[in-house]
Amino acid sequence: MNLVIIGGDAAGMSAASRARRIDPEAEIIVLEKTSDVSYSACGMPYNIADPNKEIDELVVRPAKVFREKFSIDLRLGHTVTRIDRENNTVIGIEEQEKQEFKINYDKLLIATGASPIYPDIPGLDKEGISSLKNLQDGRQIKNYLSRNSVSKAVIIGMGYIALEMAEAFRDLDIKVTMVKPRSQILPWMSNQLSETVKKELQENEVELYPGQKINKIERHSQGLNLSCSEVELSCDFVLPATGVSPNSKIALDAGLEAGPGNSIAVDRYMRTTDPNIYAAGDCADAYHVLSGKKTWVPLALWANRGGRAAADNIYGKNLRMQGIASTSVFKVFNLEVAKTGFSYFEAIEHGFDPVEVNISSRSRAHNHPGSKTIQVAMLGDRNTGLLLGAQMLGMEGCAHRINAVAVALHNNMLVEDFWQTDLSYAPPFGPVWDPLLTAANQLSKQL
Ligand SMILES: Cc1cc2nc3c(=O)[nH]c(=O)nc-3n(C[C@H](O)[C@H](O)[C@H](O)COP(=O)(O)OP(=O)(O)OC[C@H]3O[C@@H](n4cnc5c(N)ncnc54)[C@H](O)[C@@H]3O)c2cc1C
């Protein structure tokens, strides 16, 4: 069988590697428009924070290894511009010679990921402004910071990549200002938790300007100037980090069905509406494990898992995907911030009647040295008692603790049953009543 994969990062290369393991004889062609494959985008903020590290250290497996060890026909600088479903062909441009190519497929996997959303701000194309999505962006930002005297940066947006980059800039002793039009820092987060994130940013000398429309960016001899609704911000570097949107155009132009947020709709076997075409990763949608409804969550595990599952199913393994709980975790200076399941408003959108409790507990037993505060927001459904999600933050013990809730969500547990789970206890690791159990206890009283 001839398998063609568009996109050579998490989803695409997971699929290619899996396909090779299943079928040593298969013809596997990967078409990647950039010159990078298989790298950890997630590690970029931490790499940028350390001038002694090369950005290419983030490459997990170089192209050479895929070609020589896995016999994968990996073609870099190949941008697919069209899918001709009638003739089972992809058409595109080879960047070096600017030549058109046409390749036939028996099965096609679209793993084109997502692209940054550029807010509509005049002047966003000026020098010294760059978003961070792929390895080339990371390379360019690192080069810019090393070749120019950057003492002040403005970040547009306050999502997790923006927050990770705020920390990276502060590690490099660059002053940071964060600005965005919406008034809430992390709109999905409970107010109590989001206040703690705000305090942490301010304690690390990050200036925050939520609720500011950015009208224009201008470049002067001294640097860049952002004119916002109520404030003028000057800096040497601007990082727009206002989210991503799926790279679904070639799929939707070919008549494949769209999912939420213009992603590519796939079934539980990662198949699009064309039986010969699969999609996985940030470009594709997913089923939420709680509601069974479609959702779009661009995160790394789902991309790796989806790519691998697509390959399994292309080779007839019939692997049915449960879906996602939307679990995520990130670090903001000294805080671990974690989330799984629905936020309050997401729960309403998915047809639930959410009740939320906020509790404060400890990361270690009462008098144990080094114990830190852990805040938990937990949600349940008033009608069914179903556990709907949790958010937590603290200086330790949050990033992995959230996984217990994620597993509960995959198993559609009631809040009452989650409260009865036999979680671990020893003084250095938590109170005898784990913070999650305390939250579940409070929540079950209110349901
Ligand atoms: C700074 C940063 C930090 C992150 N941190 C985390 C984290 O901590 N945890 C987490 O879960 N996730 C994180 N993510 C998200 C994670 O990196 C993505 O979910 C994951 O990379 C998605 O993999 P993918 O293969 O679907 O898409 P991508 O990684 O975007 O790869 C898609 C590939 O397709 C190529 N392509 C696109 N269109 C075409 C075309 N027409 N023809 C040929 N090639 C094409 C692209 O060049 C790209 O190489 C982070 C992302 C960034 C940018």
Ligand as a Chemical Component Dictionary entry (heavy atoms), coordinates in Angstrom:
data_LIG
# 
_chem_comp.id                   LIG 
_chem_comp.type                 NON-POLYMER 
_chem_comp.pdbx_formal_charge   0 
_chem_comp.three_letter_code    LIG 
# 
loop_
_chem_comp_atom.comp_id 
_chem_comp_atom.atom_id 
_chem_comp_atom.alt_atom_id 
_chem_comp_atom.type_symbol 
_chem_comp_atom.charge 
_chem_comp_atom.model_Cartn_x 
_chem_comp_atom.model_Cartn_y 
_chem_comp_atom.model_Cartn_z 
_chem_comp_atom.pdbx_ordinal 
LIG C1  C1  C 0 5.599  27.017 22.049 1  
LIG C2  C2  C 0 4.692  25.822 22.129 2  
LIG C3  C3  C 0 4.571  25.124 23.314 3  
LIG C4  C4  C 0 3.722  24.025 23.399 4  
LIG N1  N1  N 0 3.627  23.363 24.588 5  
LIG C5  C5  C 0 2.813  22.295 24.689 6  
LIG C6  C6  C 0 2.722  21.565 25.893 7  
LIG O1  O1  O 0 3.417  21.870 26.876 8  
LIG N2  N2  N 0 1.884  20.487 25.950 9  
LIG C7  C7  C 0 1.112  20.117 24.865 10 
LIG O2  O2  O 0 0.359  19.160 24.959 11 
LIG N3  N3  N 0 1.197  20.792 23.691 12 
LIG C8  C8  C 0 2.020  21.863 23.581 13 
LIG N4  N4  N 0 2.109  22.529 22.366 14 
LIG C9  C9  C 0 1.253  22.101 21.243 15 
LIG C10 C10 C 0 1.893  20.950 20.468 16 
LIG O3  O3  O 0 3.176  21.338 20.059 17 
LIG C11 C11 C 0 1.013  20.609 19.280 18 
LIG O4  O4  O 0 -0.223 20.150 19.771 19 
LIG C12 C12 C 0 1.626  19.529 18.388 20 
LIG O5  O5  O 0 2.853  19.948 17.858 21 
LIG C13 C13 C 0 0.676  19.217 17.231 22 
LIG O6  O6  O 0 1.301  18.320 16.363 23 
LIG P1  P1  P 0 0.796  18.191 14.840 24 
LIG O7  O7  O 0 1.664  17.187 14.213 25 
LIG O8  O8  O 0 -0.671 18.019 14.805 26 
LIG O9  O9  O 0 1.032  19.641 14.219 27 
LIG P2  P2  P 0 2.357  20.469 13.985 28 
LIG O10 O10 O 0 3.329  20.224 15.058 29 
LIG O11 O11 O 0 1.896  21.870 13.754 30 
LIG O12 O12 O 0 2.937  19.856 12.635 31 
LIG C14 C14 C 0 2.266  20.005 11.419 32 
LIG C15 C15 C 0 3.290  19.962 10.299 33 
LIG O13 O13 O 0 2.622  20.012 9.064  34 
LIG C16 C16 C 0 3.351  20.858 8.180  35 
LIG N5  N5  N 0 2.417  21.347 7.167  36 
LIG C17 C17 C 0 1.349  22.154 7.330  37 
LIG N6  N6  N 0 0.707  22.348 6.187  38 
LIG C18 C18 C 0 1.380  21.648 5.251  39 
LIG C19 C19 C 0 1.192  21.471 3.852  40 
LIG N7  N7  N 0 0.173  22.025 3.195  41 
LIG N8  N8  N 0 2.081  20.705 3.182  42 
LIG C20 C20 C 0 3.127  20.118 3.834  43 
LIG N9  N9  N 0 3.352  20.263 5.146  44 
LIG C21 C21 C 0 2.477  21.014 5.861  45 
LIG C22 C22 C 0 3.876  21.946 9.087  46 
LIG O14 O14 O 0 4.999  22.615 8.524  47 
LIG C23 C23 C 0 4.232  21.159 10.341 48 
LIG O15 O15 O 0 5.560  20.718 10.354 49 
LIG C24 C24 C 0 2.966  23.634 22.256 50 
LIG C25 C25 C 0 3.082  24.333 21.058 51 
LIG C26 C26 C 0 3.938  25.417 20.981 52 
LIG C27 C27 C 0 4.046  26.173 19.689 53 
# 
loop_
_chem_comp_bond.comp_id 
_chem_comp_bond.atom_id_1 
_chem_comp_bond.atom_id_2 
_chem_comp_bond.value_order 
_chem_comp_bond.pdbx_ordinal 
LIG C1  C2  SING 1  
LIG C2  C3  SING 2  
LIG C2  C26 DOUB 3  
LIG C3  C4  DOUB 4  
LIG C4  N1  SING 5  
LIG C4  C24 SING 6  
LIG N1  C5  DOUB 7  
LIG C5  C6  SING 8  
LIG C5  C8  SING 9  
LIG C6  O1  DOUB 10 
LIG C6  N2  SING 11 
LIG N2  C7  SING 12 
LIG C7  O2  DOUB 13 
LIG C7  N3  SING 14 
LIG N3  C8  DOUB 15 
LIG C8  N4  SING 16 
LIG N4  C9  SING 17 
LIG N4  C24 SING 18 
LIG C9  C10 SING 19 
LIG C10 O3  SING 20 
LIG C10 C11 SING 21 
LIG C11 O4  SING 22 
LIG C11 C12 SING 23 
LIG C12 O5  SING 24 
LIG C12 C13 SING 25 
LIG C13 O6  SING 26 
LIG O6  P1  SING 27 
LIG P1  O7  DOUB 28 
LIG P1  O8  SING 29 
LIG P1  O9  SING 30 
LIG O9  P2  SING 31 
LIG P2  O10 DOUB 32 
LIG P2  O11 SING 33 
LIG P2  O12 SING 34 
LIG O12 C14 SING 35 
LIG C14 C15 SING 36 
LIG C15 O13 SING 37 
LIG C15 C23 SING 38 
LIG O13 C16 SING 39 
LIG C16 N5  SING 40 
LIG C16 C22 SING 41 
LIG N5  C17 SING 42 
LIG N5  C21 SING 43 
LIG C17 N6  DOUB 44 
LIG N6  C18 SING 45 
LIG C18 C19 SING 46 
LIG C18 C21 DOUB 47 
LIG C19 N7  SING 48 
LIG C19 N8  DOUB 49 
LIG N8  C20 SING 50 
LIG C20 N9  DOUB 51 
LIG N9  C21 SING 52 
LIG C22 O14 SING 53 
LIG C22 C23 SING 54 
LIG C23 O15 SING 55 
LIG C24 C25 DOUB 56 
LIG C25 C26 SING 57 
LIG C26 C27 SING 58 
# 
